[in-house]
């Protein structure tokens, strides 16, 4: 029994380290997302493959706390990439399809028995993002979209903020439908989502009303200031 507890503790610590690595490697960077996101995310998926191998034959719920932070960051990163490409939200099923791995294995290090034929056999590893990981990752996406709006306005792109505003409204409506009936962590994110939506919508309103009056190189400052004013008003209320 002590050896079993030690082994379980060691596994938990390995999973925590892998989760930290995933968090660091998926930290969204606008330039990287646009230029080299696929190769970067492929590297992250190799880390997730290691998580899947560690959890093979285990009860995921016993180790979920060790990996949830990294998985949420991964959801945020792939959601951001997907939004940039399609202006839509990636589904949980689409994410989970990306987390099915097939590789050759001799059966010595895996928990699957070796085949009677050749030394190596194809082994499939899967890791499924939980609904809570998915929802929390999508909720964290809103902060990146806010920064994306400011960057796009600074580049003279006035359309993106309005596309993001519409997208955030749809996400917020979805979270509102869940409301307090979902997990506590998800309901906590609802307020943050509401703040992000209010900032973008109010800033878009300013662009709509005054956009033609303001030089393009100053629009990003106007957008940022308007968003900050909304935040200050909410903190005082």
N, C-alpha and C positions, 0 to 999 in steps of 0.2 A: 504493500500500500504506500509506504513512504516513497519508493522509487516511482510509482505511478504518479503521485502528486508532484514530485520533482520534474518528471517528464512533462506533465501538463503545464506546470509553471514555466518551464523552458520554452515550450511551444507558444504559450501566451506572450512571452517576452519577444520571441522571434516575430510574431504577428504584429506586435506593437511597433517594432522597428520597421517592418515592411510598410505598415500604415504611415509611419512618419516619412519614409522615402517616397511613397506615393504622393503624400501631401506636398512635399518640397518640389517634386518633379512636375506636378500638375498646377502649380501656382500660375494662374493665368497671366500671360503677357501678350498685349495686343499684337505687337509685331511678330512674335513667335507663332501666335495662333494663326495669323494670316499667311506666314511664309513656310513654317516648318512644323505645323501642328501634328500632321499625320505621323511623321517619324518620331516625334517626341511622345505622342500618345501610344505608339507601338512599343516604345521602351517602357512606358508605365504599365502597359498590359502584360509585359513580361514579369513585372513585380506582382501583378495580380495573379498571374499563373502560379507563382511561388506560394501566394496565399491559398489558392485553390488546392495546391498539392499538400500544404500543411493541414488543411481542413478536410482532406479526403477521409471519409469514414467517421468524421467527428460530428458532434451536434453543433451546428453553426451558432445557435443561440448562446452557447456557453462561451464562445470566443468573440461574439459580435462587438462587444465594447472595445476590444483590442484593435479592430480594423475599421470601425464605422467612420472615423474621421477621414481616413484616407479614401474610403469609398465615396463619401460625400464630395470630397474635392475632385475626384475623378468624374463624378456625375456633373459637377459644375463645369469642368473643363470641356467635356464632350458636348454638353448642352450649349455652351458658348460657341464652340466650333460649328455645331449644327445650325445654330441660329444665324451665324454670319453667312453660312452657305445657302440656307433655305428660308430664312425668316420665319421659322416654325420651331416648335418644341419637339425634341426627340422623345420617343416613348421609352418606358422602362423595358419593354420587350426588345426594342432595338438595341438598347445598351447591353442587355443580357446576351443577345446573340453575338455581340462582339467579345464576350467573355467565355466563349467555348473554345477550348484549345485541344488540338490533337498533336501528339508527339510520339516518337518512338521511345520505348521503355523496355528494359530487360526483365522487369518484374522484381529486381533485387531491392530497389529503393522504394518502390511503390507498394501499396497495400493490395495490389491486384496480383493474382498468381501468374507465374510465367507460363507461356504457352508451351504445348508439347512439340510444336514445330520449330521454326527458326528461333534464335536466341532473343530476337527483338520482336515486339508486337506494338501495334498502334494503341495508344491509351488516350482516352478523352477525359479532359479535366474541365469542370464547369464551376463557375462562381456566380451566384445570382444576387444581384443588388436587391435589397429588401425595399418594400414600399416606403418605409421611413427614410432610408438612405437616399432614395430617389427624390422624395419631397423636400428634404432638407438641402440636398444639392441644388435643386431647382430654385429654392428660396434664396440661396446664397448667390445665385447667378445674377440677381437683380442689381447688386452693387457693381458688378463688372459692366452690365449694360448701361448703368448711369455714367460710368467713366467713358464708355464707348460713345455715348451721346455727346459728351463734352469734346472728345477728340474729333468726332465727325464734324461738329459745328465749327471747330477751329480750322478744319480743312475746307470749309465752305459747303459742306454737305448738310443741307437743311432737311432732307427727306428722312434720314435715318432716325432722328429723334421722334418723329411722328410715328414711324413704324415700330420703334421700341415702346412708345407710349401705348399703342394699341395692343402690342404683345403683352406688356406688363398688366394691362387691364384684364386681359383674358386669364393670365396666370392668377392674378388676385381674385378674380371671380371664382376660379376653381378652388383656391384655398378657402375662400369664404364659404363655399358650399360644404367643405369638410368641417370648418368652424371648430367648435370645441368638442366635436364628436371623435376627432382623431387623437393621436398620441400628443402628450403634453408638449414635446419638443416642436411639433408641427404647429400647434396653436400659438406658441410663443413667436414663431416666425411671421405670423399674420400681421402683427403690428409693424415689423420691419418692412414687410412687403408694402403695406399701406403707405409708409413714409416714402419709400422709393417711388411708388406710383405718383404720389402727390408732388414730389419734387420734379419729376419728368413732365407731368401734365401741366404744372404751373409754368415751368420753364418753356414748354412748347407754346403755351398761351402767349407768353411774352414775345416769343419769336414770331408768332402769327400776327400779333398786333403791331409790333415795332420792327419786325425783321427788315422791312424795306427801308426803314429810316437809318439803320445802323450799318456802318461799314463791316464787310465780311470778317475782317481781321479782329473785330471787337465782339463778334457774336458769341464766341466761346466764353468770354468774360461775363457777358450779360446772362448767358445760360447758367454759368456757375454761381453767380451772385444770386440769381433768382432761386436756385435750388437751396443755397445756404439760408436765404431769408425764410423759406418754408420750414427748414429744419429748426431755426431759431424760434419761429412762431409756435411750432408744435411743442418745443421744450418749455416754453413759457405758459402754455395752456394747461 
